[in-house]
């Protein structure tokens, strides 16, 4: 069986190269602001993250599938397509 000794790109999709004008302008994202520790800093107009709250004992008794700590304002789905929202005080309401 003869070996294929052709030079150049391989046939098919693997041999296709990206075409474009050499030196064409490419879009670069704006640089990230970093803190002194090297962690990305939040932008000034970013919304504050929601706090983590403990779910009240009453809400856990009514909805036993809720975890003990959740993010305030999060929605949780339970059995039977029941949805509850946990507010900033840890109270779950449908």
TIVEXPA-142650 format. One record per residue: x, z, y of N, C-alpha, C, CB in turn. Coordinates in steps of 0.001 Angstrom, whole numbers, plus 500000, padded with zeros to 6 digits. Glycine has a CB too. Layout:
<sites>
XZYXZYXZYXZY/...
</sites>
This chain:
<sites>
500842500000498838500000500000500000500899500000501240499036501217499990/500612499123502161501454498973503346501067499995504407501343497546503913/502080500518505095501838501452506202501641500696507487502995502444506349/500777501211508312500533500593509609501603501115510571499075500905510138/502459500245511066503576500659511919503399500199513356504881500120511370/502156500051513778501923499614515151502307500707516128500460499215515352/502766500302517270503069501232518355501883501242519302504389500839519103/501751502302520057500698502359521059499595503331520672500117500985521279/498524503328521456497450504296521203496730504005519893496448504290522357/496181505054519323495440504925518075494102504246518357495228506312517406/493578503517517408492280502884517622491169503934517648492004501839516526/490100503636518343488962504537518396489041505484519578488865505323517118/488187506465519534488051507394520651489312508228520880486873508310520413/490038508541519815491233509364519957492304508639520752491774509757518590/492276507318520755493292506560521467492934506271522913493543505280520761/491730506596523327491346506319524704492007507318525631489820506360524869/492472506841526738493038507775527704492170507797528946494493507397528060/492329508829529695491544509002530899492001507999531944491659510442531430/491038507300532469491375506296533466490985506798534842490682504958533158/491799506519535778491536506921537151492721506526537996491259508440537259/492494506488539250493578506100540148494661507180540121493049505879541598/495912506781539966496962507794539978497046508453541351498319507174539596/497169509739541351497247510474542608495896510661543273498168509771543549/494799510394542523493469510555543112493217512026543401492373509989542175/492442512289544426492144513657544822491273514328543767491450513687546196/491652515505543357490838516296542438490386517546543172491627516659541136/489212518017542842488650519191543505489253520462542917487112519211543370/489708521342543772490237522628543354489356523722543928491711522805543804/489081524736543129488270525859543583489052526676544611487843526749542386/488321527369545446488946528233546445489698529358545731487881528813547430/490811529800546267491561530870545596490767532175545589492922531085546284/490951532959544543490272534239544426491028535312545201490129534642542952/490285536177545845490900537322546509491151538396545453489995537867547674/492368538918545409492718539939544424492996541269545111493939539501543598/492693542352544411493002543685544914494477543971544663492100544765544242/494938545152545086496336545522544876496683545637543399496639546831545575/495668545946542566495895546058541120495880544704540429494847546958540494/495543543630541157495492542303540563494146541941539984496514542195539509/493119542729540298491766542487539807491014541666540853491022543832539504/490195540691540438489430539930541424488540540851542260488577538862540727/488579540661543566487798541486544486486426540864544693488530541648545840/485433541694544982484084541208545253484042540605546649483040542348545115/483222539594546793483052538977548104482168539888548958482430537545547979/482323539858550285481599540808551136480080540716551035481999540601552554/479509539528550845478054539420550833477467539463549420477635538141551515/478236539855548427477738539943547055476780541126546924478911540081546052/475699540963546152474780542086545964475435543197545147473491541613545274/475042544411545416475583545551544686475114545485543237475154546890545346/475961545824542277475518545814540880474519546931540628476718545951539930/473616546692539702472618547704539356473292548844538608471476547091538502/472885550073538906473510551217538243473014551380536809473240552492539031/473793552065536016473388552430534663472652553756534766474624552525533682/471464553829534144470652555039534214470341555523532802469345554786535007/470080556815532684469632557390531417468123557276531347470086558875531272/467620556823530212466173556684530023465592558075529824465834555750528804/464472558362530476463849559686530381463369559943528958462673559809531373/463281561216528613462830561611527274461397561140527035462927563146527098/460566561199528071459170560750527950459112559256527623458389561040529259/459939558463528301459960557023528041460509556725526651460797556299529102/461508557481526211462058557283524864461047557665523799463339558098524681/460188558666524101459154559051523139458079557957523045458513560406523545/457730557353524191456714556287524197457250554984523636456201556056525608/458523554702523897459163553461523455460448553818522705459466552511524673/460344554161521433461518554646520691462603553595520494461089555155519350/462327552333520710463323551272520546464219551121521771462633549955520256/463950551858522836464818551796524011466121552559523765464092552365525245/467236552032524232468488552794524118468501553953525118469714551869524352/469420554862524945469485556048525795469921555714527222470439557064525191/470802554717527383471278554321528721471078552827528884472783554703528932/470551552433530034470295551020530319470661550726531763468813550653530045/470674549469532116470896549057533496469568549134534231471503547619533574/469559549757535402468337549901536186467783548521536520468601550715537479/466469548368536329465812547102536609465778546152535429466482546439537745/466376546537534305466404545637533152465078545679532404467558546006532206/464788544574531722463585544456530908463991544490529447462799543154531240/463184545191528648463456545322527227462222544906526453463875546767526866/462444544155525377461347543704524529461307544543523278461487542214524178/460099544939522936459907545747521744459049545016520735459279547085522099/458580545725519741457738545107518725456408544645519329457488546089517569/455868543585518777454582543074519258454663542428520619453584544176519304/455818541927521003456026541256522296455768542169523487455131540042522396/455875543467523288455719544421524382456990544429525218455403545843523844/456838544299526527457981544331527438457851545520528370458086543016528245/458961546200528582458979547297529545460156547090530481459066548682528831/459991547594531698461055547534532701461465548956533014460596546777533997/462760549197533049463268550538533325463714550568534786464454550923532352/463132551503535557463451551579536995464686552444537257462250552140537776/464985552692538516466187553432538892466160554890538491466392553339540355/464972555419538182464878556810537764464944556974536252463603557412538282/464958555857535493465011555917534041463654555894533390465733557131533615/462605555651534169461253555589533645460912554166533227460250556096534682/460401554003532022460045552676531519458552552451531728460423552524530011/458224551306532321456820550938532548456596549505532051456441551066534069/455413549256531445455139547893530963454940546902532096453912547891530078/
</sites>
